[in-house]
Amino acid sequence: MKRADRRAWDEMRPVKIIPRFQNFAEGSALIELGQTRVLCSVSVEERVPGFLRGGGSGWITAEYAMLPRATVTRTPRDRASGRSQEIQRLIGRSLRAITDLDALGERTLIVDCDVLQADGGTRTAAITGSYVALYQALQTMANMGILSAIPLKAAVAATSVGIVHSYMLLDLCYDEDFTRDRNIKVITTRSGPGRTGERIAQELGHYGVPVTFIDDTAIGLYISTVNKAVVGADRICADGKLINGIGTYQLALAAKMRGIPFYVLCETLKFDPRLKGDEVDLEEKDTSEVVEPGRLPLEVSVKNPYFDVIPLELVTGIVTENGLLTPEEVINYMGK
């Protein structure tokens, strides 16, 4: 197969990284991957998220966005799309996986990734550029005596692979990425309060992934048509119970009844050995999402719970940054 830029199937686009691109950030880098350009910077704050406060450990988080004319057509500024949220989570997880967070102390490193021009591979370029910026920020802190050493366990970089018209290709540009073969079909539910499932369906549909969108109550009807069920997690408790959005429990039960594998995607930072499932405060959302105010008699109580509690025995495995853990391995991990 001939590629538009005449590259071989296993050839990457030219990569150029300009370190210290910004004068004021603790670390920064401009990465150019063919026509794709991403500016990455790292800022340091002397605080951590609430769930880490008092534990002595640090945190790395990321934000990702495109400039309005980074693409062929203008993208509205400050549009927090589901795609952007997932990409920034990926960047944050990639950097946390190679960093000794305990050595940071109670500090947060904020990584900003701004796409100046997009021609495919923006998320992989952002990961690679962010690593360079992160290294510089940590080096700056070490030079100032804030850190005794650079707390990195490894380096990280990323690229993309895909199948286009039955040919395997490395480092896809936008046209190749848009036309790549997709052999996945997804059923997503409304997902209760906030309707996060709608956002997932919109993003998948935008990329050409066949999606069937259903109400949560229809899970039992459609579960037999899939070969695996996949959910995220807000927290995994010391007793192995999983906390996630409402509707997860009935999905897990339906999958168990049909013999469908039920997987949870969750980084180990969400494992909480201090919290038990029955101690979790199950938040509720505005009942207007369930029924319009005034439509029911005052004697009727309306509930709109946000979270479910799922026993670990319904879970096939938990996919973490360290690989796949079985339910037994999760319990052992908690005990360490």
FIPAVEX-563648 format. One record per residue (C-alpha): z, x, y; residue number from 0. Coordinates in Angstrom, 1 decimal. Example, Ala and Ser with C-alpha at 12.3 -4.5 7.8 and 13.67 -1.06 7.14 Angstrom:
% FIPAVEX-563648
((7.8; 12.3; -4.5); 0)
((7.1; 13.7; -1.1); 1)
This chain:
% FIPAVEX-563648
((0.0; 0.0; 0.0); 0)
((-1.0; 1.3; 3.4); 1)
((1.8; 1.0; 6.0); 2)
((0.9; 0.3; 9.7); 3)
((2.3; 3.6; 10.9); 4)
((0.7; 5.5; 7.9); 5)
((4.0; 6.5; 6.4); 6)
((4.5; 7.1; 2.7); 7)
((6.5; 4.4; 0.8); 8)
((9.5; 6.8; 0.7); 9)
((9.2; 8.2; 4.2); 10)
((11.5; 7.3; 7.0); 11)
((10.5; 7.0; 10.6); 12)
((11.3; 9.9; 12.9); 13)
((15.0; 10.0; 13.8); 14)
((16.3; 11.4; 17.1); 15)
((20.0; 11.4; 18.1); 16)
((21.1; 12.3; 21.6); 17)
((24.9; 12.9; 21.6); 18)
((27.1; 12.4; 24.6); 19)
((24.5; 10.1; 26.2); 20)
((27.2; 8.5; 28.4); 21)
((29.5; 10.6; 30.6); 22)
((32.5; 8.4; 30.6); 23)
((32.9; 7.2; 27.0); 24)
((35.2; 9.1; 24.7); 25)
((32.1; 9.4; 22.4); 26)
((28.5; 8.2; 22.7); 27)
((25.1; 8.6; 21.2); 28)
((21.6; 7.2; 21.7); 29)
((19.8; 7.0; 18.4); 30)
((16.0; 6.5; 18.2); 31)
((14.5; 5.3; 14.9); 32)
((10.8; 5.1; 15.5); 33)
((10.5; 2.4; 18.2); 34)
((14.1; 1.2; 17.6); 35)
((16.6; 2.5; 20.1); 36)
((20.4; 1.8; 20.0); 37)
((23.0; 3.0; 22.4); 38)
((26.4; 3.6; 20.7); 39)
((29.7; 4.3; 22.4); 40)
((33.4; 4.6; 21.4); 41)
((36.4; 3.6; 23.6); 42)
((40.0; 4.2; 22.8); 43)
((42.8; 1.7; 23.5); 44)
((46.5; 2.4; 23.0); 45)
((47.2; -0.7; 21.0); 46)
((46.3; -2.4; 17.7); 47)
((45.7; -6.0; 16.6); 48)
((48.8; -8.1; 16.0); 49)
((48.6; -7.9; 12.2); 50)
((48.9; -4.1; 12.4); 51)
((51.6; -3.9; 15.1); 52)
((54.6; -1.8; 14.1); 53)
((53.0; -0.4; 11.0); 54)
((51.9; 2.9; 12.5); 55)
((48.3; 2.5; 11.5); 56)
((45.2; 2.4; 13.7); 57)
((42.1; 0.2; 13.7); 58)
((38.3; 0.5; 14.3); 59)
((36.3; -2.5; 15.4); 60)
((32.7; -2.9; 16.6); 61)
((30.6; -5.1; 18.9); 62)
((26.8; -5.4; 18.6); 63)
((24.4; -7.0; 20.9); 64)
((20.7; -6.9; 22.0); 65)
((19.5; -6.5; 25.6); 66)
((17.5; -9.6; 26.6); 67)
((14.1; -7.9; 26.3); 68)
((14.9; -5.6; 23.3); 69)
((12.5; -7.9; 21.4); 70)
((9.1; -9.4; 21.9); 71)
((10.5; -12.5; 23.4); 72)
((13.6; -12.7; 25.6); 73)
((17.0; -13.3; 24.0); 74)
((19.6; -15.0; 26.2); 75)
((22.3; -12.6; 27.3); 76)
((25.8; -12.9; 25.7); 77)
((24.5; -15.0; 22.8); 78)
((27.1; -14.5; 20.1); 79)
((24.9; -15.3; 17.1); 80)
((26.1; -15.3; 13.5); 81)
((23.7; -12.4; 12.8); 82)
((25.4; -10.3; 15.5); 83)
((28.8; -11.1; 14.3); 84)
((27.9; -10.1; 10.7); 85)
((26.3; -6.9; 11.9); 86)
((29.3; -5.8; 13.9); 87)
((31.6; -6.5; 11.0); 88)
((29.3; -4.3; 8.8); 89)
((29.5; -1.5; 11.4); 90)
((33.3; -1.8; 11.6); 91)
((33.8; -1.8; 7.9); 92)
((31.5; 1.2; 7.4); 93)
((33.4; 3.3; 9.9); 94)
((36.9; 2.2; 8.7); 95)
((35.9; 3.1; 5.1); 96)
((35.5; 6.8; 6.1); 97)
((38.4; 7.1; 8.5); 98)
((42.1; 7.8; 7.8); 99)
((43.4; 5.0; 9.9); 100)
((47.1; 6.0; 9.4); 101)
((46.3; 9.3; 11.1); 102)
((45.1; 7.5; 14.2); 103)
((48.5; 6.1; 15.1); 104)
((48.7; 2.7; 16.7); 105)
((45.4; 3.0; 18.5); 106)
((42.2; 1.0; 18.4); 107)
((38.7; 2.6; 18.6); 108)
((36.2; 0.1; 19.9); 109)
((32.6; 0.8; 19.1); 110)
((29.9; -0.8; 21.3); 111)
((26.3; -0.9; 19.9); 112)
((23.7; -2.1; 22.4); 113)
((20.1; -2.5; 21.1); 114)
((17.7; -1.3; 23.9); 115)
((14.6; -1.9; 21.8); 116)
((14.3; -3.5; 18.4); 117)
((11.6; -2.7; 15.8); 118)
((13.5; -3.2; 12.6); 119)
((16.5; -1.2; 11.3); 120)
((18.8; -1.9; 14.3); 121)
((21.9; -2.4; 12.1); 122)
((21.3; 0.8; 10.1); 123)
((20.6; 2.8; 13.2); 124)
((23.8; 1.3; 14.8); 125)
((25.9; 2.6; 11.8); 126)
((24.4; 6.1; 12.0); 127)
((24.6; 6.3; 15.8); 128)
((28.2; 4.9; 15.7); 129)
((29.3; 7.6; 13.3); 130)
((28.1; 10.3; 15.7); 131)
((29.8; 8.6; 18.6); 132)
((33.0; 8.1; 16.5); 133)
((33.1; 11.8; 15.5); 134)
((32.8; 12.8; 19.2); 135)
((35.6; 10.5; 20.2); 136)
((37.9; 11.8; 17.5); 137)
((37.0; 15.4; 18.4); 138)
((37.8; 14.6; 22.1); 139)
((41.2; 13.2; 21.0); 140)
((41.9; 16.3; 18.9); 141)
((40.9; 18.7; 21.7); 142)
((43.4; 16.8; 24.0); 143)
((46.2; 17.2; 21.5); 144)
((46.4; 13.5; 20.8); 145)
((45.4; 14.0; 17.2); 146)
((46.2; 17.1; 15.1); 147)
((42.9; 17.0; 13.3); 148)
((39.7; 14.8; 13.0); 149)
((40.8; 12.1; 10.6); 150)
((37.4; 11.5; 8.9); 151)
((37.2; 11.5; 5.1); 152)
((33.4; 11.6; 4.9); 153)
((30.2; 11.1; 7.0); 154)
((28.3; 7.8; 6.9); 155)
((24.6; 7.0; 7.7); 156)
((22.4; 4.0; 6.7); 157)
((18.8; 3.1; 6.1); 158)
((17.0; 0.1; 4.8); 159)
((15.0; -0.6; 1.6); 160)
((12.9; -3.5; 0.7); 161)
((10.0; -4.9; -1.4); 162)
((6.9; -5.9; 0.6); 163)
((4.0; -7.4; -1.4); 164)
((5.5; -6.0; -4.6); 165)
((5.8; -2.5; -3.2); 166)
((9.1; -0.7; -2.7); 167)
((9.4; 0.7; 0.9); 168)
((12.0; 2.8; 2.7); 169)
((13.1; 2.2; 6.3); 170)
((11.3; -1.0; 7.1); 171)
((10.0; -1.6; 10.6); 172)
((10.1; -5.2; 12.0); 173)
((6.8; -6.4; 10.6); 174)
((7.7; -5.1; 7.1); 175)
((11.2; -6.5; 7.3); 176)
((9.9; -9.9; 8.3); 177)
((7.4; -10.1; 5.5); 178)
((9.5; -8.5; 2.7); 179)
((9.8; -10.3; -0.6); 180)
((12.8; -12.5; -1.0); 181)
((13.9; -13.7; -4.4); 182)
((17.1; -15.4; -3.4); 183)
((17.8; -19.0; -2.7); 184)
((21.0; -20.2; -1.1); 185)
((23.0; -23.4; -1.0); 186)
((25.5; -23.4; 1.8); 187)
((28.1; -26.1; 2.7); 188)
((29.1; -27.5; 6.1); 189)
((32.4; -25.5; 5.6); 190)
((34.9; -27.8; 7.3); 191)
((36.3; -27.2; 10.8); 192)
((34.0; -25.3; 13.0); 193)
((31.0; -25.9; 10.7); 194)
((30.5; -22.2; 10.1); 195)
((28.1; -23.1; 7.3); 196)
((25.7; -24.4; 9.8); 197)
((25.5; -21.1; 11.6); 198)
((25.0; -19.3; 8.3); 199)
((22.2; -21.7; 7.4); 200)
((20.5; -21.1; 10.8); 201)
((20.6; -17.4; 10.4); 202)
((19.3; -17.4; 6.8); 203)
((16.6; -19.8; 7.8); 204)
((15.6; -17.6; 10.7); 205)
((14.9; -14.8; 8.3); 206)
((12.9; -16.9; 5.9); 207)
((15.5; -17.3; 3.2); 208)
((15.2; -20.6; 1.4); 209)
((18.4; -22.6; 2.2); 210)
((19.7; -26.0; 1.1); 211)
((22.4; -27.3; 3.4); 212)
((24.9; -29.8; 2.0); 213)
((28.2; -31.4; 2.8); 214)
((31.3; -29.9; 1.1); 215)
((31.8; -33.1; -0.8); 216)
((28.4; -32.5; -2.7); 217)
((29.5; -29.3; -4.3); 218)
((30.1; -30.9; -7.7); 219)
((26.5; -32.2; -7.7); 220)
((24.9; -28.8; -6.8); 221)
((27.1; -26.3; -8.5); 222)
((25.2; -26.4; -11.8); 223)
((22.0; -25.3; -10.0); 224)
((23.3; -21.8; -8.9); 225)
((24.1; -18.7; -10.9); 226)
((27.0; -17.4; -8.8); 227)
((29.3; -18.6; -6.0); 228)
((30.2; -16.3; -3.1); 229)
((32.8; -16.8; -0.4); 230)
((34.7; -14.7; 2.1); 231)
((38.5; -14.4; 2.6); 232)
((40.9; -14.5; 5.5); 233)
((43.8; -13.1; 3.5); 234)
((44.9; -12.2; 0.0); 235)
((48.6; -12.6; -0.6); 236)
((51.1; -10.6; -2.6); 237)
((51.1; -13.2; -5.4); 238)
((47.3; -13.0; -5.6); 239)
((46.5; -16.3; -3.8); 240)
((43.4; -16.3; -1.7); 241)
((43.5; -17.8; 1.8); 242)
((40.1; -19.0; 3.1); 243)
((38.4; -21.9; 4.9); 244)
((38.9; -25.4; 3.7); 245)
((36.6; -26.4; 0.8); 246)
((36.9; -23.0; -1.0); 247)
((39.4; -24.4; -3.5); 248)
((37.1; -27.2; -4.6); 249)
((34.2; -24.8; -4.9); 250)
((36.3; -22.5; -7.0); 251)
((37.3; -25.4; -9.3); 252)
((33.7; -26.6; -9.6); 253)
((32.5; -23.1; -10.5); 254)
((35.3; -22.7; -13.1); 255)
((34.4; -26.0; -14.7); 256)
((30.7; -25.0; -15.0); 257)
((31.3; -21.4; -16.0); 258)
((29.8; -20.1; -12.8); 259)
((31.0; -16.6; -11.6); 260)
((33.1; -17.0; -8.4); 261)
((33.1; -13.8; -6.2); 262)
((35.1; -13.1; -3.1); 263)
((33.9; -10.6; -0.4); 264)
((37.0; -9.1; 1.2); 265)
((38.0; -5.6; 2.5); 266)
((41.3; -4.3; 1.3); 267)
((42.7; -4.4; 4.8); 268)
((43.0; -8.2; 4.2); 269)
((45.3; -7.6; 1.2); 270)
((48.8; -8.5; 2.4); 271)
((51.6; -7.4; 0.0); 272)
((54.3; -8.9; 2.4); 273)
((53.0; -12.4; 2.4); 274)
((53.1; -15.1; -0.4); 275)
((50.7; -18.0; -0.6); 276)
((53.4; -20.6; -0.1); 277)
((54.5; -18.9; 3.1); 278)
((51.2; -19.2; 4.9); 279)
((51.0; -21.4; 7.9); 280)
((47.9; -23.5; 7.2); 281)
((46.4; -24.2; 10.6); 282)
((44.9; -27.5; 11.5); 283)
((42.0; -28.1; 13.9); 284)
((41.1; -31.0; 16.2); 285)
((40.9; -34.3; 14.3); 286)
((37.9; -35.3; 16.4); 287)
((35.8; -33.2; 14.1); 288)
((36.7; -35.7; 11.3); 289)
((36.5; -39.0; 13.2); 290)
((35.9; -40.1; 16.7); 291)
((39.2; -40.9; 18.5); 292)
((40.1; -44.6; 18.6); 293)
((37.8; -45.5; 15.6); 294)
((40.7; -45.9; 13.2); 295)
((44.0; -48.0; 13.6); 296)
((47.0; -46.1; 14.9); 297)
((48.7; -46.5; 11.5); 298)
((46.0; -44.2; 10.0); 299)
((47.0; -40.5; 10.0); 300)
((44.0; -38.1; 10.3); 301)
((44.2; -34.5; 9.1); 302)
((41.8; -31.6; 9.6); 303)
((43.1; -28.6; 7.7); 304)
((41.4; -25.3; 8.4); 305)
((42.5; -23.2; 5.4); 306)
((42.7; -23.5; 1.6); 307)
((45.0; -21.7; -0.9); 308)
((43.1; -20.6; -4.0); 309)
((44.9; -19.2; -7.1); 310)
((43.5; -15.8; -8.3); 311)
((42.8; -17.1; -11.8); 312)
((39.8; -19.0; -10.4); 313)
((38.3; -15.8; -9.1); 314)
((35.9; -13.7; -11.2); 315)
((36.1; -10.6; -9.0); 316)
((36.8; -9.4; -5.4); 317)
((34.1; -7.2; -3.8); 318)
((35.7; -4.7; -1.5); 319)
((34.6; -1.5; 0.3); 320)
((35.9; 0.3; -2.8); 321)
((33.9; -1.6; -5.2); 322)
((34.5; -4.7; -7.5); 323)
((38.1; -5.5; -8.4); 324)
((39.1; -7.8; -11.2); 325)
((42.0; -10.2; -10.6); 326)
((44.3; -7.9; -12.6); 327)
((43.3; -4.9; -10.5); 328)
((44.0; -6.9; -7.3); 329)
((47.6; -7.5; -8.5); 330)
((48.0; -3.8; -9.5); 331)
((46.7; -2.8; -6.1); 332)
((49.2; -5.0; -4.4); 333)
((52.0; -3.4; -6.3); 334)
((51.2; 0.1; -5.1); 335)
